[in-house]
Amino acid sequence: MKDVTIYTSDTCHFCHLAKEFMDRNNVKYTEKNVSQDKDAMMELRTKGFTGVPVIVVGEETIFGFDQEKLEKALGL
């Protein structure tokens, strides 16, 4: 299984949907909450993003909650 990281914030509805999707599909992930973790915010900005969710699956980066792209990236 590929490593999965989700950059989130406290108030992001689509972040919650992404995490629920991962949980439903038994996908283990690391959450980096930019609302609570300044290092995670800087890390996200160095990747060129200012919004969330940003989901990294292996070497692929997906901006936003795009279920079709996630399923393909995860091989579901």
All heavy atoms as a GROMACS GRO file, in nm:
protein
  606
    1MET      N    1   0.084  -0.118   0.000
    1MET     CA    2   0.000   0.000   0.000
    1MET      C    3   0.088   0.125   0.000
    1MET      O    4   0.192   0.128   0.065
    1MET     CB    5  -0.091  -0.003   0.123
    1MET     CG    6  -0.204   0.096   0.117
    1MET     SD    7  -0.308   0.071  -0.027
    1MET     CE    8  -0.467   0.075   0.044
    2LYS      N    9   0.046   0.224  -0.073
    2LYS     CA   10   0.122   0.349  -0.082
    2LYS      C   11   0.102   0.433   0.044
    2LYS      O   12  -0.002   0.425   0.109
    2LYS     CB   13   0.074   0.429  -0.203
    2LYS     CG   14   0.094   0.358  -0.335
    2LYS     CD   15   0.035   0.438  -0.448
    2LYS     CE   16   0.051   0.363  -0.580
    2LYS     NZ   17  -0.015   0.432  -0.690
    3ASP      N   18   0.204   0.514   0.077
    3ASP     CA   19   0.189   0.608   0.188
    3ASP      C   20   0.091   0.716   0.147
    3ASP      O   21   0.095   0.766   0.034
    3ASP     CB   22   0.324   0.673   0.221
    3ASP     CG   23   0.418   0.577   0.292
    3ASP    OD1   24   0.369   0.483   0.358
    3ASP    OD2   25   0.540   0.598   0.282
    4VAL      N   26   0.002   0.753   0.240
    4VAL     CA   27  -0.100   0.854   0.213
    4VAL      C   28  -0.091   0.962   0.321
    4VAL      O   29  -0.089   0.931   0.441
    4VAL     CB   30  -0.242   0.793   0.211
    4VAL    CG1   31  -0.347   0.901   0.190
    4VAL    CG2   32  -0.253   0.685   0.106
    5THR      N   33  -0.085   1.087   0.277
    5THR     CA   34  -0.086   1.201   0.369
    5THR      C   35  -0.196   1.295   0.325
    5THR      O   36  -0.210   1.324   0.206
    5THR     CB   37   0.049   1.276   0.366
    5THR    OG1   38   0.154   1.185   0.401
    5THR    CG2   39   0.050   1.393   0.463
    6ILE      N   40  -0.275   1.342   0.422
    6ILE     CA   41  -0.382   1.437   0.393
    6ILE      C   42  -0.354   1.565   0.470
    6ILE      O   43  -0.347   1.563   0.593
    6ILE     CB   44  -0.521   1.384   0.433
    6ILE    CG1   45  -0.548   1.248   0.370
    6ILE    CG2   46  -0.630   1.484   0.394
    6ILE    CD1   47  -0.679   1.185   0.414
    7TYR      N   48  -0.339   1.675   0.398
    7TYR     CA   49  -0.327   1.807   0.460
    7TYR      C   50  -0.468   1.860   0.478
    7TYR      O   51  -0.546   1.865   0.382
    7TYR     CB   52  -0.245   1.902   0.372
    7TYR     CG   53  -0.100   1.863   0.362
    7TYR    CD1   54  -0.056   1.773   0.266
    7TYR    CD2   55  -0.006   1.917   0.450
    7TYR    CE1   56   0.078   1.737   0.257
    7TYR    CE2   57   0.128   1.880   0.441
    7TYR     CZ   58   0.169   1.791   0.344
    7TYR     OH   59   0.301   1.756   0.337
    8THR      N   60  -0.501   1.895   0.602
    8THR     CA   61  -0.637   1.936   0.636
    8THR      C   62  -0.637   2.067   0.715
    8THR      O   63  -0.530   2.117   0.753
    8THR     CB   64  -0.706   1.829   0.723
    8THR    OG1   65  -0.637   1.820   0.849
    8THR    CG2   66  -0.707   1.693   0.657
    9SER      N   67  -0.757   2.117   0.741
    9SER     CA   68  -0.775   2.225   0.838
    9SER      C   69  -0.900   2.194   0.919
    9SER      O   70  -0.982   2.109   0.880
    9SER     CB   71  -0.789   2.361   0.769
    9SER     OG   72  -0.913   2.372   0.703
   10ASP      N   73  -0.916   2.262   1.030
   10ASP     CA   74  -1.028   2.235   1.120
   10ASP      C   75  -1.164   2.259   1.056
   10ASP      O   76  -1.260   2.190   1.086
   10ASP     CB   77  -1.016   2.321   1.247
   10ASP     CG   78  -0.899   2.279   1.334
   10ASP    OD1   79  -0.854   2.163   1.324
   10ASP    OD2   80  -0.853   2.364   1.414
   11THR      N   81  -1.173   2.359   0.970
   11THR     CA   82  -1.303   2.401   0.918
   11THR      C   83  -1.331   2.355   0.775
   11THR      O   84  -1.428   2.399   0.714
   11THR     CB   85  -1.314   2.555   0.923
   11THR    OG1   86  -1.208   2.611   0.845
   11THR    CG2   87  -1.306   2.605   1.066
   12CYS      N   88  -1.251   2.266   0.722
   12CYS     CA   89  -1.262   2.224   0.583
   12CYS      C   90  -1.358   2.105   0.568
   12CYS      O   91  -1.326   1.993   0.609
   12CYS     CB   92  -1.123   2.187   0.530
   12CYS     SG   93  -1.124   2.108   0.370
   13HIS      N   94  -1.473   2.130   0.508
   13HIS     CA   95  -1.573   2.026   0.486
   13HIS      C   96  -1.519   1.913   0.398
   13HIS      O   97  -1.539   1.794   0.426
   13HIS     CB   98  -1.699   2.087   0.423
   13HIS     CG   99  -1.801   1.987   0.381
   13HIS    ND1  100  -1.874   1.913   0.472
   13HIS    CD2  101  -1.840   1.947   0.258
   13HIS    CE1  102  -1.954   1.832   0.406
   13HIS    NE2  103  -1.937   1.851   0.276
   14PHE      N  104  -1.449   1.949   0.290
   14PHE     CA  105  -1.397   1.848   0.198
   14PHE      C  106  -1.286   1.765   0.262
   14PHE      O  107  -1.265   1.650   0.224
   14PHE     CB  108  -1.352   1.912   0.067
   14PHE     CG  109  -1.469   1.960  -0.014
   14PHE    CD1  110  -1.498   2.095  -0.022
   14PHE    CD2  111  -1.552   1.871  -0.079
   14PHE    CE1  112  -1.607   2.140  -0.093
   14PHE    CE2  113  -1.661   1.914  -0.151
   14PHE     CZ  114  -1.690   2.049  -0.159
   15CYS      N  115  -1.216   1.822   0.358
   15CYS     CA  116  -1.116   1.746   0.434
   15CYS      C  117  -1.184   1.634   0.512
   15CYS      O  118  -1.136   1.520   0.515
   15CYS     CB  119  -1.039   1.836   0.529
   15CYS     SG  120  -0.946   1.967   0.448
   16HIS      N  121  -1.296   1.666   0.575
   16HIS     CA  122  -1.370   1.565   0.651
   16HIS      C  123  -1.421   1.455   0.558
   16HIS      O  124  -1.415   1.337   0.592
   16HIS     CB  125  -1.486   1.630   0.727
   16HIS     CG  126  -1.442   1.723   0.834
   16HIS    ND1  127  -1.382   1.680   0.952
   16HIS    CD2  128  -1.447   1.858   0.842
   16HIS    CE1  129  -1.353   1.786   1.026
   16HIS    NE2  130  -1.391   1.894   0.962
   17LEU      N  131  -1.470   1.494   0.439
   17LEU     CA  132  -1.516   1.395   0.342
   17LEU      C  133  -1.401   1.303   0.298
   17LEU      O  134  -1.420   1.182   0.285
   17LEU     CB  135  -1.576   1.464   0.219
   17LEU     CG  136  -1.708   1.537   0.240
   17LEU    CD1  137  -1.750   1.607   0.111
   17LEU    CD2  138  -1.816   1.442   0.288
   18ALA      N  139  -1.284   1.362   0.276
   18ALA     CA  140  -1.168   1.282   0.235
   18ALA      C  141  -1.130   1.181   0.343
   18ALA      O  142  -1.102   1.064   0.314
   18ALA     CB  143  -1.049   1.373   0.202
   19LYS      N  144  -1.129   1.225   0.468
   19LYS     CA  145  -1.094   1.134   0.578
   19LYS      C  146  -1.199   1.025   0.593
   19LYS      O  147  -1.165   0.908   0.616
   19LYS     CB  148  -1.076   1.212   0.708
   19LYS     CG  149  -0.955   1.304   0.705
   19LYS     CD  150  -0.924   1.364   0.840
   19LYS     CE  151  -1.035   1.455   0.889
   19LYS     NZ  152  -1.003   1.516   1.019
   20GLU      N  153  -1.328   1.059   0.578
   20GLU     CA  154  -1.434   0.959   0.586
   20GLU      C  155  -1.418   0.856   0.473
   20GLU      O  156  -1.438   0.736   0.496
   20GLU     CB  157  -1.571   1.026   0.577
   20GLU     CG  158  -1.607   1.103   0.702
   20GLU     CD  159  -1.732   1.189   0.685
   20GLU    OE1  160  -1.800   1.179   0.580
   20GLU    OE2  161  -1.762   1.267   0.778
   21PHE      N  162  -1.383   0.903   0.353
   21PHE     CA  163  -1.360   0.814   0.240
   21PHE      C  164  -1.247   0.716   0.272
   21PHE      O  165  -1.259   0.596   0.248
   21PHE     CB  166  -1.326   0.896   0.115
   21PHE     CG  167  -1.279   0.814  -0.001
   21PHE    CD1  168  -1.369   0.750  -0.085
   21PHE    CD2  169  -1.143   0.799  -0.026
   21PHE    CE1  170  -1.325   0.673  -0.191
   21PHE    CE2  171  -1.098   0.723  -0.133
   21PHE     CZ  172  -1.189   0.659  -0.215
   22MET      N  173  -1.138   0.766   0.327
   22MET     CA  174  -1.024   0.681   0.361
   22MET      C  175  -1.064   0.578   0.466
   22MET      O  176  -1.031   0.460   0.455
   22MET     CB  177  -0.906   0.764   0.412
   22MET     CG  178  -0.850   0.860   0.311
   22MET     SD  179  -0.778   0.779   0.169
   22MET     CE  180  -0.720   0.920   0.079
   23ASP      N  181  -1.137   0.623   0.568
   23ASP     CA  182  -1.179   0.532   0.675
   23ASP      C  183  -1.272   0.422   0.621
   23ASP      O  184  -1.257   0.305   0.656
   23ASP     CB  185  -1.249   0.609   0.787
   23ASP     CG  186  -1.153   0.702   0.863
   23ASP    OD1  187  -1.030   0.682   0.854
   23ASP    OD2  188  -1.203   0.796   0.928
   24ARG      N  189  -1.367   0.460   0.535
   24ARG     CA  190  -1.460   0.362   0.476
   24ARG      C  191  -1.387   0.257   0.394
   24ARG      O  192  -1.430   0.142   0.386
   24ARG     CB  193  -1.561   0.432   0.383
   24ARG     CG  194  -1.687   0.479   0.446
   24ARG     CD  195  -1.795   0.513   0.344
   24ARG     NE  196  -1.750   0.583   0.226
   24ARG     CZ  197  -1.735   0.715   0.216
   24ARG    NH1  198  -1.762   0.793   0.318
   24ARG    NH2  199  -1.695   0.770   0.102
   25ASN      N  200  -1.277   0.297   0.333
   25ASN     CA  201  -1.201   0.206   0.246
   25ASN      C  202  -1.079   0.146   0.316
   25ASN      O  203  -0.994   0.086   0.251
   25ASN     CB  204  -1.160   0.280   0.119
   25ASN     CG  205  -1.279   0.304   0.028
   25ASN    OD1  206  -1.325   0.211  -0.038
   25ASN    ND2  207  -1.332   0.425   0.027
   26ASN      N  208  -1.073   0.163   0.448
   26ASN     CA  209  -0.964   0.106   0.529
   26ASN      C  210  -0.826   0.146   0.480
   26ASN      O  211  -0.734   0.064   0.475
   26ASN     CB  212  -0.976  -0.047   0.536
   26ASN     CG  213  -1.104  -0.090   0.603
   26ASN    OD1  214  -1.139  -0.040   0.710
   26ASN    ND2  215  -1.177  -0.181   0.540
   27VAL      N  216  -0.814   0.273   0.440
   27VAL     CA  217  -0.686   0.327   0.395
   27VAL      C  218  -0.621   0.400   0.512
   27VAL      O  219  -0.680   0.492   0.568
   27VAL     CB  220  -0.704   0.423   0.276
   27VAL    CG1  221  -0.571   0.488   0.238
   27VAL    CG2  222  -0.766   0.351   0.157
   28LYS      N  223  -0.502   0.356   0.550
   28LYS     CA  224  -0.429   0.424   0.658
   28LYS      C  225  -0.366   0.550   0.600
   28LYS      O  226  -0.315   0.549   0.489
   28LYS     CB  227  -0.322   0.334   0.715
   28LYS     CG  228  -0.378   0.213   0.787
   28LYS     CD  229  -0.266   0.132   0.849
   28LYS     CE  230  -0.311  -0.002   0.895
   28LYS     NZ  231  -0.376  -0.009   1.018
   29TYR      N  232  -0.373   0.658   0.677
   29TYR     CA  233  -0.319   0.785   0.630
   29TYR      C  234  -0.262   0.864   0.747
   29TYR      O  235  -0.296   0.839   0.863
   29TYR     CB  236  -0.426   0.867   0.558
   29TYR     CG  237  -0.545   0.903   0.644
   29TYR    CD1  238  -0.548   1.019   0.720
   29TYR    CD2  239  -0.656   0.819   0.649
   29TYR    CE1  240  -0.657   1.051   0.799
   29TYR    CE2  241  -0.766   0.849   0.727
   29TYR     CZ  242  -0.766   0.966   0.802
   29TYR     OH  243  -0.875   0.997   0.881
   30THR      N  244  -0.177   0.958   0.712
   30THR     CA  245  -0.124   1.053   0.809
   30THR      C  246  -0.193   1.185   0.783
   30THR      O  247  -0.198   1.232   0.669
   30THR     CB  248   0.028   1.070   0.790
   30THR    OG1  249   0.091   0.943   0.808
   30THR    CG2  250   0.085   1.171   0.890
   31GLU      N  251  -0.248   1.244   0.887
   31GLU     CA  252  -0.314   1.374   0.874
   31GLU      C  253  -0.218   1.483   0.922
   31GLU      O  254  -0.156   1.470   1.027
   31GLU     CB  255  -0.442   1.379   0.957
   31GLU     CG  256  -0.512   1.512   0.948
   31GLU     CD  257  -0.642   1.518   1.026
   31GLU    OE1  258  -0.674   1.421   1.098
   31GLU    OE2  259  -0.711   1.621   1.016
   32LYS      N  260  -0.208   1.588   0.841
   32LYS     CA  261  -0.130   1.705   0.880
   32LYS      C  262  -0.226   1.823   0.878
   32LYS      O  263  -0.264   1.872   0.772
   32LYS     CB  264  -0.012   1.726   0.785
   32LYS     CG  265   0.090   1.614   0.794
   32LYS     CD  266   0.216   1.646   0.724
   32LYS     CE  267   0.319   1.536   0.744
   32LYS     NZ  268   0.449   1.575   0.690
   33ASN      N  269  -0.266   1.867   0.997
   33ASN     CA  270  -0.364   1.973   1.010
   33ASN      C  271  -0.295   2.109   1.012
   33ASN      O  272  -0.226   2.143   1.109
   33ASN     CB  273  -0.446   1.951   1.138
   33ASN     CG  274  -0.560   2.047   1.150
   33ASN    OD1  275  -0.549   2.166   1.123
   33ASN    ND2  276  -0.674   1.996   1.194
   34VAL      N  277  -0.314   2.186   0.906
   34VAL     CA  278  -0.245   2.315   0.894
   34VAL      C  279  -0.302   2.420   0.989
   34VAL      O  280  -0.238   2.521   1.013
   34VAL     CB  281  -0.246   2.367   0.748
   34VAL    CG1  282  -0.175   2.268   0.657
   34VAL    CG2  283  -0.386   2.395   0.698
   35SER      N  284  -0.421   2.395   1.046
   35SER     CA  285  -0.477   2.487   1.144
   35SER      C  286  -0.404   2.478   1.278
   35SER      O  287  -0.400   2.573   1.353
   35SER     CB  288  -0.626   2.456   1.170
   35SER     OG  289  -0.702   2.471   1.055
   36GLN      N  290  -0.346   2.361   1.303
   36GLN     CA  291  -0.283   2.336   1.432
   36GLN      C  292  -0.132   2.318   1.425
   36GLN      O  293  -0.065   2.322   1.528
   36GLN     CB  294  -0.344   2.208   1.493
   36GLN     CG  295  -0.492   2.217   1.512
   36GLN     CD  296  -0.552   2.083   1.554
   36GLN    OE1  297  -0.482   1.991   1.594
   36GLN    NE2  298  -0.683   2.074   1.545
   37ASP      N  299  -0.079   2.300   1.305
   37ASP     CA  300   0.062   2.267   1.289
   37ASP      C  301   0.127   2.362   1.187
   37ASP      O  302   0.109   2.347   1.067
   37ASP     CB  303   0.073   2.122   1.242
   37ASP     CG  304   0.215   2.072   1.228
   37ASP    OD1  305   0.310   2.154   1.227
   37ASP    OD2  306   0.232   1.949   1.215
   38LYS      N  307   0.202   2.458   1.238
   38LYS     CA  308   0.267   2.558   1.151
   38LYS      C  309   0.366   2.494   1.054
   38LYS      O  310   0.380   2.537   0.940
   38LYS     CB  311   0.337   2.664   1.236
   38LYS     CG  312   0.245   2.741   1.327
   38LYS     CD  313   0.199   2.868   1.262
   38LYS     CE  314   0.124   2.955   1.362
   38LYS     NZ  315  -0.012   2.978   1.323
   39ASP      N  316   0.436   2.388   1.100
   39ASP     CA  317   0.530   2.319   1.012
   39ASP      C  318   0.457   2.255   0.893
   39ASP      O  319   0.505   2.260   0.780
   39ASP     CB  320   0.608   2.212   1.088
   39ASP     CG  321   0.706   2.272   1.188
   39ASP    OD1  322   0.748   2.388   1.168
   39ASP    OD2  323   0.740   2.202   1.285
   40ALA      N  324   0.340   2.198   0.920
   40ALA     CA  325   0.260   2.139   0.812
   40ALA      C  326   0.215   2.247   0.714
   40ALA      O  327   0.215   2.224   0.593
   40ALA     CB  328   0.138   2.066   0.870
   41MET      N  329   0.181   2.364   0.765
   41MET     CA  330   0.140   2.475   0.678
   41MET      C  331   0.256   2.517   0.587
   41MET      O  332   0.238   2.535   0.466
   41MET     CB  333   0.091   2.595   0.758
   41MET     CG  334   0.046   2.711   0.670
   41MET     SD  335  -0.010   2.854   0.765
   41MET     CE  336  -0.166   2.790   0.825
   42MET      N  337   0.375   2.527   0.643
   42MET     CA  338   0.491   2.566   0.564
   42MET      C  339   0.525   2.457   0.461
   42MET      O  340   0.559   2.488   0.347
   42MET     CB  341   0.611   2.593   0.654
   42MET     CG  342   0.594   2.715   0.744
   42MET     SD  343   0.546   2.865   0.655
   42MET     CE  344   0.687   2.889   0.550
   43GLU      N  345   0.513   2.333   0.501
   43GLU     CA  346   0.538   2.220   0.412
   43GLU      C  347   0.442   2.225   0.292
   43GLU      O  348   0.484   2.206   0.178
   43GLU     CB  349   0.515   2.091   0.492
   43GLU     CG  350   0.570   1.966   0.434
   43GLU     CD  351   0.549   1.851   0.532
   43GLU    OE1  352   0.600   1.857   0.646
   43GLU    OE2  353   0.479   1.756   0.492
   44LEU      N  354   0.316   2.253   0.320
   44LEU     CA  355   0.215   2.262   0.214
   44LEU      C  356   0.246   2.378   0.120
   44LEU      O  357   0.238   2.363  -0.003
   44LEU     CB  358   0.077   2.280   0.277
   44LEU     CG  359  -0.043   2.272   0.185
   44LEU    CD1  360  -0.053   2.135   0.121
   44LEU    CD2  361  -0.170   2.305   0.260
   45ARG      N  362   0.285   2.489   0.176
   45ARG     CA  363   0.319   2.606   0.092
   45ARG      C  364   0.440   2.580   0.004
   45ARG      O  365   0.445   2.626  -0.109
   45ARG     CB  366   0.341   2.729   0.180
   45ARG     CG  367   0.212   2.784   0.234
   45ARG     CD  368   0.233   2.910   0.312
   45ARG     NE  369   0.104   2.959   0.360
   45ARG     CZ  370   0.090   3.053   0.450
   45ARG    NH1  371   0.197   3.110   0.504
   45ARG    NH2  372  -0.030   3.091   0.488
   46THR      N  373   0.539   2.507   0.055
   46THR     CA  374   0.657   2.477  -0.027
   46THR      C  375   0.621   2.384  -0.144
   46THR      O  376   0.691   2.381  -0.244
   46THR     CB  377   0.772   2.414   0.054
   46THR    OG1  378   0.728   2.292   0.111
   46THR    CG2  379   0.820   2.508   0.162
   47LYS      N  380   0.510   2.311  -0.129
   47LYS     CA  381   0.460   2.228  -0.238
   47LYS      C  382   0.379   2.310  -0.339
   47LYS      O  383   0.337   2.258  -0.441
   47LYS     CB  384   0.373   2.114  -0.183
   47LYS     CG  385   0.448   2.012  -0.101
   47LYS     CD  386   0.351   1.906  -0.050
   47LYS     CE  387   0.418   1.802   0.036
   47LYS     NZ  388   0.508   1.716  -0.038
   48GLY      N  389   0.355   2.438  -0.307
   48GLY     CA  390   0.284   2.526  -0.398
   48GLY      C  391   0.135   2.538  -0.374
   48GLY      O  392   0.062   2.590  -0.458
   49PHE      N  393   0.088   2.492  -0.259
   49PHE     CA  394  -0.056   2.497  -0.228
   49PHE      C  395  -0.083   2.591  -0.112
   49PHE      O  396  -0.005   2.601  -0.019
   49PHE     CB  397  -0.108   2.357  -0.192
   49PHE     CG  398  -0.098   2.258  -0.303
   49PHE    CD1  399   0.007   2.168  -0.309
   49PHE    CD2  400  -0.194   2.254  -0.403
   49PHE    CE1  401   0.017   2.075  -0.412
   49PHE    CE2  402  -0.185   2.162  -0.507
   49PHE     CZ  403  -0.080   2.073  -0.511
   50THR      N  404  -0.198   2.657  -0.119
   50THR     CA  405  -0.241   2.741  -0.008
   50THR      C  406  -0.376   2.697   0.046
   50THR      O  407  -0.422   2.748   0.148
   50THR     CB  408  -0.250   2.889  -0.050
   50THR    OG1  409  -0.340   2.899  -0.162
   50THR    CG2  410  -0.114   2.945  -0.087
   51GLY      N  411  -0.440   2.602  -0.021
   51GLY     CA  412  -0.570   2.552   0.022
   51GLY      C  413  -0.563   2.404   0.054
   51GLY      O  414  -0.465   2.336   0.022
   52VAL      N  415  -0.668   2.355   0.118
   52VAL     CA  416  -0.678   2.214   0.155
   52VAL      C  417  -0.815   2.162   0.110
   52VAL      O  418  -0.905   2.243   0.087
   52VAL     CB  419  -0.660   2.194   0.307
   52VAL    CG1  420  -0.518   2.217   0.348
   52VAL    CG2  421  -0.753   2.282   0.388
   53PRO      N  422  -0.834   2.035   0.097
   53PRO     CA  423  -0.738   1.929   0.124
   53PRO      C  424  -0.638   1.911   0.010
   53PRO      O  425  -0.669   1.936  -0.106
   53PRO     CB  426  -0.825   1.804   0.136
   53PRO     CG  427  -0.943   1.832   0.048
   53PRO     CD  428  -0.966   1.980   0.058
   54VAL      N  429  -0.521   1.868   0.048
   54VAL     CA  430  -0.420   1.821  -0.046
   54VAL      C  431  -0.388   1.679   0.001
   54VAL      O  432  -0.355   1.657   0.117
   54VAL     CB  433  -0.294   1.909  -0.046
   54VAL    CG1  434  -0.185   1.846  -0.130
   54VAL    CG2  435  -0.327   2.049  -0.097
   55ILE      N  436  -0.402   1.585  -0.091
   55ILE     CA  437  -0.384   1.444  -0.057
   55ILE      C  438  -0.267   1.390  -0.139
   55ILE      O  439  -0.268   1.400  -0.262
   55ILE     CB  440  -0.513   1.365  -0.085
   55ILE    CG1  441  -0.631   1.429  -0.010
   55ILE    CG2  442  -0.495   1.218  -0.047
   55ILE    CD1  443  -0.767   1.382  -0.056
   56VAL      N  444  -0.169   1.337  -0.069
   56VAL     CA  445  -0.052   1.281  -0.134
   56VAL      C  446  -0.061   1.129  -0.122
   56VAL      O  447  -0.065   1.075  -0.011
   56VAL     CB  448   0.079   1.333  -0.072
   56VAL    CG1  449   0.200   1.274  -0.143
   56VAL    CG2  450   0.082   1.486  -0.075
   57VAL      N  451  -0.066   1.062  -0.238
   57VAL     CA  452  -0.072   0.916  -0.244
   57VAL      C  453   0.054   0.870  -0.316
   57VAL      O  454   0.067   0.888  -0.436
   57VAL     CB  455  -0.198   0.868  -0.320
   57VAL    CG1  456  -0.202   0.717  -0.324
   57VAL    CG2  457  -0.326   0.924  -0.257
   58GLY      N  458   0.147   0.816  -0.238
   58GLY     CA  459   0.276   0.780  -0.298
   58GLY      C  460   0.342   0.905  -0.354
   58GLY      O  461   0.369   0.999  -0.280
   59GLU      N  462   0.364   0.907  -0.485
   59GLU     CA  463   0.428   1.022  -0.551
   59GLU      C  464   0.325   1.116  -0.614
   59GLU      O  465   0.361   1.219  -0.669
   59GLU     CB  466   0.525   0.973  -0.658
   59GLU     CG  467   0.639   0.890  -0.605
   59GLU     CD  468   0.728   0.967  -0.509
   59GLU    OE1  469   0.763   1.082  -0.540
   59GLU    OE2  470   0.761   0.912  -0.403
   60GLU      N  471   0.196   1.080  -0.608
   60GLU     CA  472   0.090   1.159  -0.672
   60GLU      C  473   0.027   1.254  -0.572
   60GLU      O  474  -0.007   1.215  -0.459
   60GLU     CB  475  -0.017   1.066  -0.730
   60GLU     CG  476  -0.124   1.139  -0.806
   60GLU     CD  477  -0.222   1.045  -0.876
   60GLU    OE1  478  -0.198   0.923  -0.878
   60GLU    OE2  479  -0.322   1.096  -0.928
   61THR      N  480   0.008   1.379  -0.614
   61THR     CA  481  -0.055   1.480  -0.530
   61THR      C  482  -0.190   1.519  -0.591
   61THR      O  483  -0.197   1.552  -0.709
   61THR     CB  484   0.034   1.605  -0.517
   61THR    OG1  485   0.160   1.565  -0.460
   61THR    CG2  486  -0.029   1.710  -0.427
   62ILE      N  487  -0.293   1.513  -0.509
   62ILE     CA  488  -0.429   1.545  -0.554
   62ILE      C  489  -0.478   1.663  -0.473
   62ILE      O  490  -0.481   1.658  -0.350
   62ILE     CB  491  -0.522   1.424  -0.535
   62ILE    CG1  492  -0.470   1.305  -0.615
   62ILE    CG2  493  -0.666   1.460  -0.575
   62ILE    CD1  494  -0.535   1.172  -0.582
   63PHE      N  495  -0.518   1.769  -0.542
   63PHE     CA  496  -0.573   1.888  -0.475
   63PHE      C  497  -0.724   1.875  -0.471
   63PHE      O  498  -0.789   1.852  -0.572
   63PHE     CB  499  -0.532   2.016  -0.548
   63PHE     CG  500  -0.589   2.139  -0.483
   63PHE    CD1  501  -0.549   2.178  -0.357
   63PHE    CD2  502  -0.684   2.216  -0.549
   63PHE    CE1  503  -0.601   2.290  -0.296
   63PHE    CE2  504  -0.736   2.329  -0.490
   63PHE     CZ  505  -0.694   2.366  -0.363
   64GLY      N  506  -0.780   1.888  -0.351
   64GLY     CA  507  -0.924   1.876  -0.335
   64GLY      C  508  -0.964   1.731  -0.313
   64GLY      O  509  -0.883   1.640  -0.322
   65PHE      N  510  -1.092   1.712  -0.284
   65PHE     CA  511  -1.144   1.577  -0.265
   65PHE      C  512  -1.206   1.532  -0.396
   65PHE      O  513  -1.317   1.569  -0.432
   65PHE     CB  514  -1.248   1.574  -0.153
   65PHE     CG  515  -1.314   1.440  -0.138
   65PHE    CD1  516  -1.238   1.327  -0.114
   65PHE    CD2  517  -1.451   1.426  -0.151
   65PHE    CE1  518  -1.298   1.202  -0.101
   65PHE    CE2  519  -1.512   1.302  -0.138
   65PHE     CZ  520  -1.435   1.189  -0.112
   66ASP      N  521  -1.128   1.455  -0.472
   66ASP     CA  522  -1.172   1.401  -0.601
   66ASP      C  523  -1.174   1.249  -0.586
   66ASP      O  524  -1.070   1.183  -0.598
   66ASP     CB  525  -1.076   1.446  -0.712
   66ASP     CG  526  -1.122   1.404  -0.850
   66ASP    OD1  527  -1.179   1.294  -0.864
   66ASP    OD2  528  -1.098   1.482  -0.944
   67GLN      N  529  -1.292   1.196  -0.559
   67GLN     CA  530  -1.304   1.054  -0.528
   67GLN      C  531  -1.253   0.966  -0.642
   67GLN      O  532  -1.184   0.867  -0.617
   67GLN     CB  533  -1.449   1.019  -0.495
   67GLN     CG  534  -1.466   0.876  -0.449
   67GLN     CD  535  -1.602   0.846  -0.394
   67GLN    OE1  536  -1.666   0.933  -0.336
   67GLN    NE2  537  -1.648   0.724  -0.412
   68GLU      N  538  -1.282   1.002  -0.764
   68GLU     CA  539  -1.238   0.921  -0.878
   68GLU      C  540  -1.085   0.915  -0.886
   68GLU      O  541  -1.027   0.808  -0.904
   68GLU     CB  542  -1.295   0.979  -1.007
   68GLU     CG  543  -1.274   0.891  -1.128
   68GLU     CD  544  -1.343   0.945  -1.252
   68GLU    OE1  545  -1.460   0.988  -1.241
   68GLU    OE2  546  -1.278   0.945  -1.357
   69LYS      N  547  -1.020   1.030  -0.870
   69LYS     CA  548  -0.873   1.032  -0.874
   69LYS      C  549  -0.815   0.953  -0.757
   69LYS      O  550  -0.715   0.883  -0.772
   69LYS     CB  551  -0.821   1.176  -0.870
   69LYS     CG  552  -0.832   1.248  -1.000
   69LYS     CD  553  -0.769   1.386  -0.988
   69LYS     CE  554  -0.782   1.464  -1.118
   69LYS     NZ  555  -0.725   1.599  -1.106
   70LEU      N  556  -0.878   0.965  -0.639
   70LEU     CA  557  -0.830   0.892  -0.523
   70LEU      C  558  -0.842   0.742  -0.543
   70LEU      O  559  -0.749   0.667  -0.511
   70LEU     CB  560  -0.906   0.934  -0.397
   70LEU     CG  561  -0.867   1.066  -0.336
   70LEU    CD1  562  -0.963   1.103  -0.224
   70LEU    CD2  563  -0.726   1.058  -0.283
   71GLU      N  564  -0.956   0.698  -0.595
   71GLU     CA  565  -0.976   0.555  -0.618
   71GLU      C  566  -0.869   0.503  -0.715
   71GLU      O  567  -0.813   0.395  -0.692
   71GLU     CB  568  -1.116   0.529  -0.673
   71GLU     CG  569  -1.223   0.545  -0.567
   71GLU     CD  570  -1.364   0.537  -0.623
   71GLU    OE1  571  -1.383   0.545  -0.746
   71GLU    OE2  572  -1.456   0.525  -0.540
   72LYS      N  573  -0.842   0.579  -0.819
   72LYS     CA  574  -0.742   0.536  -0.916
   72LYS      C  575  -0.602   0.533  -0.853
   72LYS      O  576  -0.528   0.436  -0.868
   72LYS     CB  577  -0.742   0.631  -1.036
   72LYS     CG  578  -0.650   0.589  -1.147
   72LYS     CD  579  -0.663   0.680  -1.267
   72LYS     CE  580  -0.566   0.636  -1.375
   72LYS     NZ  581  -0.568   0.724  -1.491
   73ALA      N  582  -0.567   0.638  -0.779
   73ALA     CA  583  -0.435   0.646  -0.716
   73ALA      C  584  -0.415   0.535  -0.613
   73ALA      O  585  -0.304   0.484  -0.597
   73ALA     CB  586  -0.416   0.784  -0.652
   74LEU      N  587  -0.523   0.500  -0.544
   74LEU     CA  588  -0.515   0.397  -0.440
   74LEU      C  589  -0.538   0.256  -0.493
   74LEU      O  590  -0.519   0.159  -0.420
   74LEU     CB  591  -0.620   0.428  -0.331
   74LEU     CG  592  -0.595   0.553  -0.250
   74LEU    CD1  593  -0.721   0.591  -0.173
   74LEU    CD2  594  -0.478   0.534  -0.154
   75GLY      N  595  -0.579   0.246  -0.618
   75GLY     CA  596  -0.605   0.115  -0.677
   75GLY      C  597  -0.730   0.050  -0.621
   75GLY      O  598  -0.737  -0.072  -0.607
   76LEU      N  599  -0.831   0.131  -0.592
   76LEU     CA  600  -0.956   0.077  -0.538
   76LEU      C  601  -1.054   0.042  -0.648
   76LEU      O  602  -1.057   0.099  -0.752
   76LEU     CB  603  -1.021   0.178  -0.443
   76LEU     CG  604  -0.939   0.216  -0.320
   76LEU    CD1  605  -1.012   0.322  -0.240
   76LEU    CD2  606  -0.915   0.093  -0.234
   0.00000   0.00000   0.00000
